[in-house]
Amino acid sequence: MDTFVGVVFLCIVAIIFSKLPDKKEKDKKARVFAKKEAVAHLKEIERVERRAALQKLYETEYSAKIIVLTLDDEELKALPDIMKSVAGSDGNKYSVNLSRLYCTCPDYKNRRSKYPPGDVRRICKHQARLIVDGGLNTKAIKNKKIQAFVRKASSGDRGVELFKNLVEVDILDNIKGESPFYVLTPVPGELWFSVFWFTTRTWSGGRYNIREKRWAYGTNPFPNGSKRKHNWMIQQIYSKFV
């Protein structure tokens, strides 16, 4: 009996000691995991603090507001008040009245017709093409920004075709005359922004994908020293104006 008890006791002791390495290993893994968690937490705090500091800096360096480009009564009267037929890229023909900024195309009926008289957003690509081809862009329209818009719209530019608001952005620490620059915020569901500067005859700039946070063709139109700042500003404009 004593022998049996002794054997049982030894077995229990052996089992206990066999578990000790496992416990030590678990404790070690727990310490390593806790250390990694602490390091990750500190890095996250640093990242958030850096982002907050950057945001505070950028917020003091620019202002943004929606502007509306509108043809005045004189400019509208200078455009022909007759119906003209224009061929669409889909093979259909549409009737256009430039003085009323009117077209029978689906784009105009479904979206552009909702804007008030004279609003440049009423101008579809068919109207724009007729204005440019007829030499009316400079003869009838005096506003240089509207001229640039119409010229771009006549080419079927998607950024112009699918924009909702025109946002003017002023940069306080202006670099190489790029302030103000303009952002065409897209209609709901469209992810590409057109970003540009007006010049005397046209505009220059690029297109930015708000979801993928990248420029079309990998080309950022801003100077190297301000790329990150401008990307950040466009993200902020999206959250405020779209």
C-alpha beads as a LAMMPS data file, in Angstrom:
LAMMPS data file: protein, C-alpha beads

242 atoms
241 bonds

1 atom types
1 bond types

-500.0 500.0 xlo xhi
-500.0 500.0 ylo yhi
-500.0 500.0 zlo zhi

Masses

1 110.0

Atoms # bond

1 1 1 0.000 0.000 0.000
2 1 1 2.772 2.384 0.903
3 1 1 4.465 1.555 -2.377
4 1 1 1.261 2.345 -4.324
5 1 1 0.843 5.663 -2.519
6 1 1 4.440 6.501 -3.234
7 1 1 4.011 5.762 -6.913
8 1 1 0.883 7.913 -7.095
9 1 1 2.675 10.756 -5.300
10 1 1 5.594 10.577 -7.717
11 1 1 3.215 10.627 -10.686
12 1 1 1.480 13.722 -9.341
13 1 1 4.807 15.458 -8.750
14 1 1 5.936 14.533 -12.264
15 1 1 2.728 15.930 -13.774
16 1 1 3.095 19.191 -11.823
17 1 1 6.706 19.641 -12.878
18 1 1 5.869 18.755 -16.488
19 1 1 3.395 21.679 -16.557
20 1 1 5.844 24.224 -15.193
21 1 1 7.706 24.806 -18.518
22 1 1 4.355 25.368 -20.254
23 1 1 3.398 27.989 -17.694
24 1 1 6.756 29.701 -17.995
25 1 1 6.443 29.714 -21.783
26 1 1 2.938 31.163 -21.581
27 1 1 4.112 33.845 -19.179
28 1 1 6.958 34.718 -21.523
29 1 1 4.619 34.950 -24.518
30 1 1 2.221 37.088 -22.501
31 1 1 5.026 39.493 -21.579
32 1 1 6.180 39.722 -25.203
33 1 1 2.614 40.339 -26.380
34 1 1 2.052 42.997 -23.719
35 1 1 5.271 44.734 -24.745
36 1 1 4.238 44.734 -28.406
37 1 1 0.820 46.085 -27.467
38 1 1 2.407 48.868 -25.429
39 1 1 4.767 49.806 -28.280
40 1 1 1.892 49.795 -30.789
41 1 1 -0.193 51.941 -28.455
42 1 1 2.607 54.485 -28.107
43 1 1 3.083 54.584 -31.878
44 1 1 -0.640 55.162 -32.361
45 1 1 -0.580 58.003 -29.830
46 1 1 2.395 59.556 -31.663
47 1 1 0.618 59.149 -35.028
48 1 1 -2.578 60.774 -33.733
49 1 1 -0.635 63.628 -32.126
50 1 1 1.354 64.195 -35.321
51 1 1 -1.812 64.182 -37.396
52 1 1 -3.514 66.602 -35.009
53 1 1 -0.527 68.940 -35.102
54 1 1 -0.419 68.731 -38.897
55 1 1 -4.134 69.376 -39.152
56 1 1 -3.893 72.401 -36.880
57 1 1 -1.061 73.758 -39.027
58 1 1 -2.891 73.212 -42.312
59 1 1 -6.174 74.641 -41.071
60 1 1 -4.463 77.986 -40.524
61 1 1 -2.985 77.973 -44.029
62 1 1 -6.017 77.849 -46.309
63 1 1 -9.634 78.849 -46.653
64 1 1 -12.258 77.331 -48.949
65 1 1 -15.656 78.485 -50.162
66 1 1 -18.184 77.496 -52.811
67 1 1 -18.489 79.962 -55.670
68 1 1 -21.118 80.007 -58.427
69 1 1 -20.152 80.934 -61.970
70 1 1 -23.097 82.665 -63.649
71 1 1 -23.558 84.212 -67.078
72 1 1 -25.084 87.673 -66.685
73 1 1 -28.092 88.914 -68.716
74 1 1 -25.867 90.643 -71.261
75 1 1 -23.900 87.452 -71.927
76 1 1 -27.079 85.371 -72.249
77 1 1 -28.599 87.868 -74.697
78 1 1 -25.428 87.703 -76.788
79 1 1 -26.002 83.959 -77.287
80 1 1 -28.438 82.958 -80.099
81 1 1 -32.040 82.450 -78.950
82 1 1 -32.840 79.761 -81.522
83 1 1 -32.985 75.971 -81.468
84 1 1 -30.048 74.239 -83.121
85 1 1 -29.404 70.545 -83.654
86 1 1 -26.215 69.024 -82.252
87 1 1 -25.007 65.454 -82.774
88 1 1 -24.222 63.568 -79.579
89 1 1 -21.447 61.010 -79.044
90 1 1 -24.165 58.342 -78.679
91 1 1 -25.340 58.911 -82.256
92 1 1 -28.478 60.826 -81.275
93 1 1 -29.219 64.432 -82.178
94 1 1 -30.201 66.977 -79.530
95 1 1 -31.820 70.399 -79.747
96 1 1 -29.928 73.242 -78.083
97 1 1 -30.910 76.821 -77.243
98 1 1 -27.837 78.674 -76.009
99 1 1 -29.548 81.837 -74.794
100 1 1 -31.659 79.733 -72.438
101 1 1 -28.821 77.281 -71.689
102 1 1 -31.147 74.488 -72.729
103 1 1 -30.607 71.056 -74.292
104 1 1 -32.759 67.966 -74.845
105 1 1 -30.011 65.495 -73.859
106 1 1 -30.511 63.171 -70.819
107 1 1 -27.696 64.887 -68.891
108 1 1 -29.497 68.213 -69.110
109 1 1 -32.959 66.804 -68.401
110 1 1 -31.917 64.687 -65.434
111 1 1 -29.461 67.047 -63.728
112 1 1 -28.509 70.358 -65.296
113 1 1 -32.028 71.714 -65.777
114 1 1 -32.376 71.931 -61.977
115 1 1 -29.845 74.758 -61.724
116 1 1 -31.036 78.409 -61.900
117 1 1 -30.913 80.478 -65.150
118 1 1 -27.410 81.548 -66.109
119 1 1 -25.694 79.018 -63.826
120 1 1 -22.700 77.552 -65.675
121 1 1 -23.690 74.082 -64.448
122 1 1 -26.603 74.202 -66.907
123 1 1 -24.102 74.003 -69.782
124 1 1 -23.782 70.414 -71.028
125 1 1 -21.100 69.311 -73.493
126 1 1 -23.477 69.829 -76.446
127 1 1 -24.059 73.465 -75.532
128 1 1 -20.356 73.960 -74.826
129 1 1 -19.381 72.479 -78.189
130 1 1 -21.812 74.761 -80.001
131 1 1 -20.489 77.812 -78.127
132 1 1 -16.844 76.996 -78.894
133 1 1 -17.389 75.934 -82.523
134 1 1 -19.375 79.113 -83.170
135 1 1 -16.652 81.358 -81.768
136 1 1 -19.070 82.585 -79.104
137 1 1 -16.884 81.674 -76.158
138 1 1 -14.969 84.940 -76.446
139 1 1 -17.495 87.038 -78.405
140 1 1 -20.481 86.527 -76.094
141 1 1 -18.877 85.454 -72.812
142 1 1 -16.610 87.938 -71.031
143 1 1 -15.912 86.036 -67.811
144 1 1 -12.513 84.357 -68.261
145 1 1 -13.333 81.595 -65.785
146 1 1 -16.536 80.709 -67.629
147 1 1 -14.626 80.758 -70.919
148 1 1 -12.146 78.249 -69.489
149 1 1 -14.979 76.117 -68.129
150 1 1 -16.851 76.066 -71.465
151 1 1 -13.672 75.209 -73.381
152 1 1 -13.002 72.267 -71.083
153 1 1 -16.650 71.134 -71.132
154 1 1 -16.687 71.129 -74.934
155 1 1 -14.028 68.393 -74.920
156 1 1 -16.274 66.099 -72.870
157 1 1 -14.048 66.293 -69.771
158 1 1 -15.584 63.965 -67.183
159 1 1 -14.547 66.136 -64.250
160 1 1 -16.491 69.053 -65.716
161 1 1 -19.394 66.897 -66.792
162 1 1 -19.944 65.346 -63.367
163 1 1 -19.269 68.156 -60.916
164 1 1 -21.582 69.486 -58.232
165 1 1 -19.818 72.507 -56.711
166 1 1 -16.914 74.746 -57.609
167 1 1 -14.793 75.367 -54.514
168 1 1 -12.294 78.212 -54.464
169 1 1 -9.305 77.573 -52.206
170 1 1 -6.984 80.333 -51.020
171 1 1 -3.583 79.323 -49.649
172 1 1 -2.045 81.750 -47.185
173 1 1 1.513 80.643 -47.895
174 1 1 1.011 80.908 -51.643
175 1 1 3.547 79.012 -53.764
176 1 1 4.348 80.110 -57.342
177 1 1 1.035 81.861 -57.898
178 1 1 -1.085 78.751 -57.391
179 1 1 -3.555 80.471 -55.101
180 1 1 -6.377 80.506 -55.515
181 1 1 -6.880 77.068 -57.002
182 1 1 -10.220 75.452 -57.688
183 1 1 -11.772 72.081 -56.976
184 1 1 -14.743 70.690 -58.881
185 1 1 -16.430 68.514 -56.259
186 1 1 -18.181 65.571 -57.942
187 1 1 -21.808 64.501 -57.868
188 1 1 -22.638 61.725 -55.338
189 1 1 -21.116 58.417 -56.385
190 1 1 -18.320 59.986 -58.432
191 1 1 -14.874 59.649 -56.815
192 1 1 -12.719 61.870 -59.023
193 1 1 -12.081 65.536 -58.231
194 1 1 -10.836 67.973 -60.863
195 1 1 -8.275 70.370 -59.366
196 1 1 -7.050 73.291 -61.449
197 1 1 -5.898 76.893 -61.759
198 1 1 -7.391 79.343 -64.229
199 1 1 -5.027 81.019 -66.637
200 1 1 -5.785 83.622 -69.296
201 1 1 -6.939 81.036 -71.854
202 1 1 -7.581 77.741 -70.098
203 1 1 -6.873 75.912 -66.858
204 1 1 -4.141 73.564 -65.728
205 1 1 -4.183 70.947 -62.988
206 1 1 -5.098 67.302 -62.522
207 1 1 -7.653 64.811 -61.234
208 1 1 -7.658 63.253 -57.738
209 1 1 -9.375 60.044 -56.579
210 1 1 -10.796 60.647 -53.112
211 1 1 -11.125 56.969 -52.171
212 1 1 -7.745 55.771 -53.421
213 1 1 -6.044 59.052 -52.437
214 1 1 -4.080 59.259 -55.660
215 1 1 -3.699 61.477 -58.705
216 1 1 -4.606 60.317 -62.192
217 1 1 -1.617 58.790 -63.988
218 1 1 0.391 59.237 -60.773
219 1 1 0.941 62.921 -61.572
220 1 1 0.540 65.374 -58.697
221 1 1 0.314 68.885 -60.206
222 1 1 1.508 70.612 -57.037
223 1 1 5.161 71.416 -56.256
224 1 1 7.107 68.739 -54.375
225 1 1 7.169 70.743 -51.157
226 1 1 3.392 71.049 -50.962
227 1 1 2.057 67.730 -52.305
228 1 1 1.126 66.304 -48.914
229 1 1 -0.481 69.548 -47.785
230 1 1 -2.639 69.841 -50.897
231 1 1 -3.708 66.198 -50.745
232 1 1 -4.781 66.797 -47.147
233 1 1 -6.716 69.937 -48.154
234 1 1 -8.591 68.045 -50.875
235 1 1 -9.588 65.372 -48.331
236 1 1 -10.911 68.130 -46.064
237 1 1 -12.811 69.759 -48.923
238 1 1 -14.426 66.404 -49.672
239 1 1 -15.652 66.058 -46.084
240 1 1 -17.016 69.631 -46.032
241 1 1 -18.530 70.118 -49.467
242 1 1 -19.565 66.720 -50.835

Bonds

1 1 1 2
2 1 2 3
3 1 3 4
4 1 4 5
5 1 5 6
6 1 6 7
7 1 7 8
8 1 8 9
9 1 9 10
10 1 10 11
11 1 11 12
12 1 12 13
13 1 13 14
14 1 14 15
15 1 15 16
16 1 16 17
17 1 17 18
18 1 18 19
19 1 19 20
20 1 20 21
21 1 21 22
22 1 22 23
23 1 23 24
24 1 24 25
25 1 25 26
26 1 26 27
27 1 27 28
28 1 28 29
29 1 29 30
30 1 30 31
31 1 31 32
32 1 32 33
33 1 33 34
34 1 34 35
35 1 35 36
36 1 36 37
37 1 37 38
38 1 38 39
39 1 39 40
40 1 40 41
41 1 41 42
42 1 42 43
43 1 43 44
44 1 44 45
45 1 45 46
46 1 46 47
47 1 47 48
48 1 48 49
49 1 49 50
50 1 50 51
51 1 51 52
52 1 52 53
53 1 53 54
54 1 54 55
55 1 55 56
56 1 56 57
57 1 57 58
58 1 58 59
59 1 59 60
60 1 60 61
61 1 61 62
62 1 62 63
63 1 63 64
64 1 64 65
65 1 65 66
66 1 66 67
67 1 67 68
68 1 68 69
69 1 69 70
70 1 70 71
71 1 71 72
72 1 72 73
73 1 73 74
74 1 74 75
75 1 75 76
76 1 76 77
77 1 77 78
78 1 78 79
79 1 79 80
80 1 80 81
81 1 81 82
82 1 82 83
83 1 83 84
84 1 84 85
85 1 85 86
86 1 86 87
87 1 87 88
88 1 88 89
89 1 89 90
90 1 90 91
91 1 91 92
92 1 92 93
93 1 93 94
94 1 94 95
95 1 95 96
96 1 96 97
97 1 97 98
98 1 98 99
99 1 99 100
100 1 100 101
101 1 101 102
102 1 102 103
103 1 103 104
104 1 104 105
105 1 105 106
106 1 106 107
107 1 107 108
108 1 108 109
109 1 109 110
110 1 110 111
111 1 111 112
112 1 112 113
113 1 113 114
114 1 114 115
115 1 115 116
116 1 116 117
117 1 117 118
118 1 118 119
119 1 119 120
120 1 120 121
121 1 121 122
122 1 122 123
123 1 123 124
124 1 124 125
125 1 125 126
126 1 126 127
127 1 127 128
128 1 128 129
129 1 129 130
130 1 130 131
131 1 131 132
132 1 132 133
133 1 133 134
134 1 134 135
135 1 135 136
136 1 136 137
137 1 137 138
138 1 138 139
139 1 139 140
140 1 140 141
141 1 141 142
142 1 142 143
143 1 143 144
144 1 144 145
145 1 145 146
146 1 146 147
147 1 147 148
148 1 148 149
149 1 149 150
150 1 150 151
151 1 151 152
152 1 152 153
153 1 153 154
154 1 154 155
155 1 155 156
156 1 156 157
157 1 157 158
158 1 158 159
159 1 159 160
160 1 160 161
161 1 161 162
162 1 162 163
163 1 163 164
164 1 164 165
165 1 165 166
166 1 166 167
167 1 167 168
168 1 168 169
169 1 169 170
170 1 170 171
171 1 171 172
172 1 172 173
173 1 173 174
174 1 174 175
175 1 175 176
176 1 176 177
177 1 177 178
178 1 178 179
179 1 179 180
180 1 180 181
181 1 181 182
182 1 182 183
183 1 183 184
184 1 184 185
185 1 185 186
186 1 186 187
187 1 187 188
188 1 188 189
189 1 189 190
190 1 190 191
191 1 191 192
192 1 192 193
193 1 193 194
194 1 194 195
195 1 195 196
196 1 196 197
197 1 197 198
198 1 198 199
199 1 199 200
200 1 200 201
201 1 201 202
202 1 202 203
203 1 203 204
204 1 204 205
205 1 205 206
206 1 206 207
207 1 207 208
208 1 208 209
209 1 209 210
210 1 210 211
211 1 211 212
212 1 212 213
213 1 213 214
214 1 214 215
215 1 215 216
216 1 216 217
217 1 217 218
218 1 218 219
219 1 219 220
220 1 220 221
221 1 221 222
222 1 222 223
223 1 223 224
224 1 224 225
225 1 225 226
226 1 226 227
227 1 227 228
228 1 228 229
229 1 229 230
230 1 230 231
231 1 231 232
232 1 232 233
233 1 233 234
234 1 234 235
235 1 235 236
236 1 236 237
237 1 237 238
238 1 238 239
239 1 239 240
240 1 240 241
241 1 241 242
